[in-house]
Amino acid sequence: MSFWQVFISTFSLIFLAELGDKTQLSVLLLAAQQDRPLWVVFLGSASALVLSSLIGVLLGGALSRHLPPFYLQKGAGAAFVIIGLLLLWGKI
């Protein structure tokens, strides 16, 4: 895939996944408080997203050197199912 194909697919996936999630709702609530400047809330939330993405990219890159993509996909899918079940049962 070309640079732009990877960039656009990554941007689209992350943008859509982040819409309406608890992170966005938290930022919305922080921005709604009148004693906080909006640019500070934006910089804090953007920095946190960049750092968490960097951790994911570095961890994914390191794991991909030792495990085939098939196992990473199955592991990520299993983690999502487990987290979903824990949320459903009120354990998280």
Buried (B, 14 or more C-beta within 10 A) or exposed (E): EEEEEEEEEEEEEEEEEEEEEEEEEEBEEBBEEEEEEEEEBEEEBEEEBEEEEEEEEEEEEEEEEEEEEEEBEEEEEEEEEEEEEEEEEEEE
